[in-house]
Amino acid sequence: MEFSLKANIPWQAKSQEQWLTVSPNLGSTESSSITVSAQINPSEESRSGVIIVSDMDGNHSKQVTLTQKGYSFSISRDKWTPASSGESIDVIIDSEISWESICDKPWVKISQYKASPGKCAVTLTAESNGSEPERTAVVRFYNQEYNLSKTITIVQMKTYIALSSSSMTFDWKGGSESLVVTSNCEFDIVPSASWIQCSSIHGVSGDNTISITTDKNQTTSTRQSSVVFKDNSSSVCKEITITQSIASISLDLFNWKDATWDGETKRIKVTSECAWSASCSDNWVTIAPASGDPGDTFVDITLSSNPMSTSRNSSVKFICDGIAASATLSLTQKASDLSVSPTSLSSNWDGGKFSITISSDCDWTCTPGKEWITVSSNDGNRGSKTITVDVAKNTTTSTRTGEISIVSKTSASSTRVIVNQEVTQVSLSTKSLNYQWSGETLSLTVTSNCPWEITDLPQWISASVPAGSSGMTGLSFTLSKNEGNSQRTYTATIINKDSNVKQEVLLTQKYCVDYVDEYGINHGKGIEIDGVTWAPVNLGYKKASEGDKGYPYGKLYQWGRKSGQGGYEQDDQTTYTTYSPVSWEGSNGAEDKTVYYGYRGRYHLWISDFNMSFWSNTSEVNPQKAQYDPCPRGWRIASQTEMENVGAHHSAIIKDDGIYGVSYYGSSVSGINGRILYLPACGGISSVDVSGNNTYKFEERGSSGYYWTSSPGNNTMMPIRCYYSGSGNLVFQNYYCGCAYAIRCVKE
């Protein structure tokens, strides 16, 4: 707003309100104009301000009062109570400023959320309230810049539908009943079954009286359905349960029980709400009377006699005339009662006498089905009777089964007794026993349900008992030493002579080839320790005689060679030659008996193409004789495992018959029945002079024993040797094959 100003002195202008500003605020004596500016009025109320123009000292002044109107911002209502079923309303907004709107609850929707200055209609919509007793929402129209707002408070009650009853019951004839429905909304009425009708399909707010009608129930069972009352949005739903019974027809059986096989008449009472008729599809059942009126009626049911071997069933159906209501009488008529106890007999092989009891309401006959079964009586009458069954001894070789038939004389009823009889049984815990050549006693168990005996045995076999009875019996066979040069066998027979049932056990005894040395001398069968038979002397042993020192410690062998070398030092006639390792052909094979091959080079090999298969071609578990094994026929070099086992118990070095050595007992502390393996302290050839002087080093005879095994161990160039010193403990290690040690053979 602009004002004209005339003054003859300098002047100043100022406003007393912050919302009014003056420009310019200073002037001279000349005529001029000033501009007054007003800020926006943030209120609906008018406001006034004063502009003062004065001289510079403030002695003279003039003032101008300015009035500014407030803004216009109105809504047509500030409260609203919508219907519980939901409702919409228009609100008129008249505003000189722009505005926005918001609601604090999601169940109120606003058609327009902002607008420019002017007049407009905004629609508010409240959803149906089906969950809360009462709910409140606030819609706010506001201008955030001026911090101005108007509100509408909305209060909505819950939709409800109330029924005067939750259920109705109708009899089978149908009918009508009234129901009062109270609601604060309009609602629909929906019957859930076609046999239910309602006087109206719609209801309004307030009390509504509805008539519910049911049709006649012509089905065979009580039926149930409902009528549903729901508001237009289906958020509120109530229902009343409608139950309708069926026509009643019942039977009083007066403690009826199953009818006897020879026929009878039973009386029952029929109680019905309707006229009825009765029928049965079986001609052995008659009904009198076969129909009746509502009320109580006595009916006779007659059953003829039952000629079958099993019970029989039927039914009588009572049906209400014109509707599906019915009642059924189930009938069971027994067969003639013919039973036996027990129904089975179990006899051992030698038979015996047994009792059976026959119970019956009719006359009967009793017939055995096998000639080995007899009975004390072949017929009987009504009641209970005990007879004796005699089972003969079973002399066959298999179990057998027979039966006794009991048959009614007046009907098809029958029963039977099964008779099972065992056969004589003899079984053995093993069918074979394997014996060492030296003879031993081995046992088995005989399990039998009958007496048994052993057939004749040869002289070299004896049994601990000649015969036995039923049960479990321990039986031992003892075999004498097998002096022959072949395995021998015998089949012993355990038999029951009544039935000829028998079992056989095969007795097998190893043989032992005599230890015959390279000089043709027979040293006998050897020494058996823990199932291994050892040669009685070292390989190459030769007893000293006049003019012949012999080989009392046995010969010494390089590992893999077929022949051994002398057991004495330089004066031995055998030639000892130092070589570099020779080839198989160059050494005249392993058969050159006159030369001890010295060694040079890696692993102290006596032969350049050395092979562990010379003396070993199998495993420790099952050692077998190899091609160049030097032991006699039927004997082989002992394995590491066999040497370890026999060395479990032993003596220290002792002197026996002028020869130093150690006694070994195997698993026994001091030898079983005097079985002792004596290994002489034979020493060995463990090194040579490789300078070419044809000499060798013979060591430790009389103080240590060195023996080869057939085991290659874990080194492809150094087989296993074992040795002992003063204590007698055997020590095993891989060692140079060019060394020469003793060998003790074992039986293959």
Secondary structure, DSSP 4 states (H G I P E B T S, - for coil): -EEEE--SS-EEEEESSTTEEEES-EE-SS-EEEEEEE----SSS-EEEEEEEEETTSSSEEEEEEEEPPP-EEES-SEE---TT-EEEEEEEEESS-EEEEESSTTEEES-SEE-SEEEEEEEEEPP--S-SEEEEEEEEEETTTTEEEEEEEEEEPP-EEES-SEEEE-TT-EEEEEEEEESS-EEEEESSTTEEES-SEE-SEEEEEEEEE----SSS-EEEEEEEEETTSSSEEEEEEEEPPPPEEEE-SS--PBPTT-EEEEEEEEESS-EEEE-S-TTEEEESSEE-SEEEEEEEEE----SSS-EEEEEEEEETTS--EEEEEEEEPPP-EEEE-SEEEE-TT-EEEEEEEEESS-EEEEESSTTEEES-SEE-SEEEEEEEEE----SSS-EEEEEEEEESSSS-EEEEEEEEPPP-EEES-SEEEE-TT-EEEEEEEEESS-EEEPP--TTEEES-SEE-SEEEEEEEEE----SSS-EEEEEEEEETTTTEEEEEEEEE------B-TTS-B--S-EEETTEEEPSS-TT-B--BTTB--BTT--BEETT-SS-B-SSSTTSSSEEE--SPBPTTTTTGGG--SEEE---SGGG-SBTT--GGGT--S-SSS----TT--SPTTEEEPPHHHHHHHTTSB---EEETTEEEEEE-TTSSS-BTTB-EEEE--BEEEEE-TTSS--EEEE-TTT-EEEE-S--TT-SS--EEEEE-TT---EEEE--TTSEEB--EEE-
